């Protein structure tokens, strides 16, 4: 692992830890970080030994948004290429077949929110805040994922005002799945990842795929997507191990009660 890379990755068994690693720049997203995020997630997607991914950041700030300093002497052509690189990075996270859980602390600004909303869900410390100031910076961003997570009118309010949203409000609006004390963030993430990694990998992957595909269509087509996933699980045969595991655990619980 290159400790100086803008994004680092290391494994703890079947759990991959991906870390935003520009703490001196408050983990502001620049072009090298975009390219590295994309490559890391594409590699993890193809790695059969990886069952779950924890995405976190080095330092007290998760991500201060886009690195505006790198844009100072750039032209419009470079800017378009840079934005496409960021979209490709978000897409690589979102398309990864492995469950991706984000762990956040401190401010999450602009592009940092895009990164989080590309994950499957977010565990946030009590110190987390959110802000989407793109219009105030004279640009456009977070207009698509944000409205899909919290709704169109709420997204507009945050984008138009650029105000800071506290973590409790983010939880109420569905942007955050769980809030924990800062000193319990890493431990909570590890426990969640271990539980996911212990589940049958195919069932977990198909569940993620069925939820994601079903979100883009109506209920009738969503049920068809789920049935296709069920049939694939049945064809694999691994479901029998899950039934056996359940029966063994139930038998142990009954014995303990007697």
C-alpha positions in Angstrom: 0.0 0.0 0.0 1.3 3.4 -1.0 0.7 5.6 2.1 1.2 8.8 -0.1 -1.5 7.9 -2.6 -4.6 10.1 -2.7 -6.7 7.0 -2.1 -5.4 4.0 -0.2 -6.7 0.5 0.0 -5.9 -2.4 2.4 -7.6 -5.6 3.4 -8.6 -7.1 6.7 -9.5 -10.6 5.5 -12.4 -10.2 3.1 -13.1 -6.6 4.2 -11.5 -3.9 2.0 -10.7 -0.5 3.6 -10.7 2.3 1.0 -9.5 5.6 2.5 -9.5 9.1 1.1 -6.0 10.2 1.8 -5.4 14.0 1.3 -5.8 15.2 4.9 -3.6 18.2 4.4 -6.1 19.4 1.7 -9.1 18.3 3.8 -9.5 15.4 1.4 -10.6 17.8 -1.4 -11.3 15.9 -4.5 -8.8 16.5 -7.3 -8.1 14.7 -10.6 -5.6 12.2 -9.2 -8.1 11.2 -6.5 -10.9 10.8 -9.1 -8.7 8.5 -11.2 -7.5 6.5 -8.1 -11.0 6.1 -6.7 -12.2 4.7 -10.1 -9.3 2.2 -10.4 -9.5 1.0 -6.8 -13.2 0.3 -7.0 -12.9 -1.4 -10.4 -10.2 -3.7 -9.1 -12.2 -4.5 -5.9 -15.2 -5.3 -8.1 -13.2 -8.0 -9.9 -11.6 -9.3 -6.7 -13.4 -12.5 -5.6 -11.7 -12.4 -2.2 -13.3 -9.0 -1.3 -16.8 -9.4 0.1 -17.5 -5.9 1.5 -15.9 -2.4 1.3 -15.6 0.2 4.0 -15.0 3.7 2.6 -13.6 6.3 5.0 -11.3 9.3 5.1 -8.0 10.2 6.8 -8.3 13.2 9.1 -11.1 15.2 10.7 -12.8 16.1 7.4 -14.4 13.5 5.2 -14.2 15.6 2.1 -14.2 19.4 1.6 -15.6 19.1 -1.9 -13.8 19.7 -5.2 -10.3 21.0 -5.1 -10.8 24.4 -6.6 -7.1 25.3 -6.4 -6.3 22.8 -9.3 -8.7 24.7 -11.5 -7.0 28.1 -11.3 -5.1 28.0 -14.6 -7.3 25.5 -16.5 -9.6 26.0 -19.5 -13.1 24.8 -20.2 -11.9 21.7 -22.0 -9.9 20.6 -19.0 -12.9 21.4 -16.7 -15.2 19.1 -18.8 -12.7 16.3 -18.7 -12.2 16.8 -15.0 -16.0 16.6 -14.3 -16.3 13.4 -16.4 -13.5 11.9 -14.3 -15.4 12.6 -11.2 -18.6 11.1 -12.6 -16.6 8.0 -13.6 -15.3 7.7 -10.1 -18.8 8.0 -8.6 -20.1 5.5 -11.1 -17.4 3.0 -10.3 -18.4 3.1 -6.6 -22.1 2.8 -7.4 -21.7 0.0 -9.9 -19.4 -2.1 -7.6 -21.2 -5.4 -7.0 -19.8 -5.6 -3.5 -21.6 -3.9 -0.6 -20.0 -0.4 0.0 -20.5 1.2 3.4 -19.3 4.8 4.0 -18.0 5.9 7.4 -18.0 9.7 7.8 -16.7 12.2 10.2 -16.6 16.0 10.1 -17.7 18.1 7.2 -19.0 16.5 3.9 -19.1 19.1 1.2 -20.2 18.9 -2.5 -18.2 16.1 -4.1 -17.9 14.4 -0.8 -21.6 14.0 -0.7 -21.6 12.6 -4.3 -19.1 10.0 -3.1 -21.3 9.1 -0.1 -24.4 8.9 -2.2 -22.7 6.5 -4.5 -22.3 4.1 -1.6 -24.9 1.6 -0.4 -25.4 3.4 2.9 -23.7 5.8 5.3 -22.7 5.4 9.0 -22.0 8.9 10.3 -20.3 10.2 13.5 -22.2 12.8 15.5 -19.6 15.4 14.2 -20.7 14.9 10.6 -22.3 17.8 8.7 -23.3 18.2 5.0 -23.2 21.1 2.6 -23.9 21.4 -1.2 -22.6 24.8 -2.2 -22.0 24.2 -5.9 -24.2 27.1 -7.2 -22.5 29.5 -4.7 -19.2 28.5 -6.3 -20.5 29.3 -9.8 -20.9 25.7 -10.9 -23.5 22.9 -11.1 -23.3 19.6 -9.1 -25.2 17.1 -6.9 -28.4 17.8 -8.8 -29.2 14.2 -9.6 -28.1 11.9 -6.7 -29.2 14.3 -4.0 -32.8 14.6 -5.2 -33.0 10.8 -5.6 -32.0 10.4 -1.9 -33.9 13.2 -0.1 -36.4 14.4 -2.7 -36.6 17.2 -5.3 -37.7 20.1 -3.2 -35.4 19.4 -0.3 -32.5 19.0 -2.7 -33.3 22.4 -4.2 -33.4 24.0 -0.8 -29.9 22.7 0.1 -28.5 23.6 -3.3 -30.0 27.1 -3.5 -29.1 28.1 0.0 -25.8 26.3 0.5 -26.5 26.0 4.2 -24.9 23.4 6.5 -27.2 20.4 7.3 -26.5 18.8 10.6 -26.2 15.0 10.8 -29.5 14.6 12.7 -31.4 16.2 9.8 -29.4 14.1 7.3 -30.6 11.0 9.2 -34.2 12.2 9.1 -34.0 12.8 5.4 -32.5 9.3 4.6 -29.0 10.4 3.7 -27.5 8.7 6.8 -28.5 5.2 8.0 -27.0 5.4 11.5 -25.4 8.0 13.8 -22.7 6.9 16.3 -20.4 8.7 18.7 -17.1 9.6 17.0 -15.0 7.1 19.0 -17.3 4.3 18.0 -17.3 4.9 14.2 -14.5 2.6 13.2 -15.7 -0.2 15.5 -19.3 0.1 14.3 -18.2 0.0 10.7 -16.0 -3.1 11.3 -18.9 -4.9 13.0 -21.3 -4.1 10.2 -18.8 -5.2 7.6 -18.1 -8.5 9.4 -21.8 -9.3 9.5 -22.1 -8.6 5.8 -19.0 -10.6 4.9 -20.4 -13.6 6.9 -23.5 -13.8 4.7 -23.6 -15.8 1.5 -21.8 -13.6 -1.1 -24.1 -14.4 -4.0 -27.3 -13.6 -2.1 -25.7 -10.3 -0.9 -24.6 -9.4 -4.4 -28.0 -10.2 -6.0 -29.8 -8.3 -3.2 -27.8 -5.2 -4.0 -28.5 -5.6 -7.7 -32.2 -6.2 -7.2 -32.6 -3.1 -5.0 -30.6 -0.9 -7.4 -32.4 -2.1 -10.5 -35.8 -2.1 -8.9 -35.3 1.5 -7.8 -35.3 2.5 -11.4 -38.5 0.9 -12.4 -42.1 0.2 -11.3 -43.2 -2.4 -8.7 -44.3 -5.0 -11.3 -40.9 -5.0 -13.1 -39.2 -4.8 -9.7 -40.9 -8.1 -8.7 -39.6 -9.7 -11.9 -36.1 -8.5 -11.1 -36.4 -10.1 -7.6 -37.7 -13.4 -9.0 -34.8 -13.6 -11.4 -32.4 -13.1 -8.5 -34.3 -15.8 -6.5 -34.0 -18.2 -9.4 -30.3 -17.6 -9.7 -29.8 -18.2 -6.0 -31.8 -21.5 -6.3 -29.7 -22.6 -9.2 -26.5 -22.0 -7.3 -27.6 -24.2 -4.4 -26.0 -22.1 -1.7 -29.4 -21.4 -0.3 -29.4 -24.8 1.3 -26.5 -23.9 3.4 -28.5 -20.9 4.7 -31.4 -23.1 5.7 -29.1 -25.5 7.4 -27.4 -22.7 9.3 -30.7 -21.4 10.4 -31.9 -24.8 11.6 -28.7 -25.4 13.5 -28.9 -22.1 15.3 -32.6 -22.7 16.1 -31.7 -26.1 17.5 -29.0 -24.6 19.7 -31.3 -21.9 21.0 -34.0 -24.5 21.9 -31.4 -26.6 23.8 -30.3 -23.5 25.7 -33.9 -22.8 26.7 -34.5 -26.3 28.0 
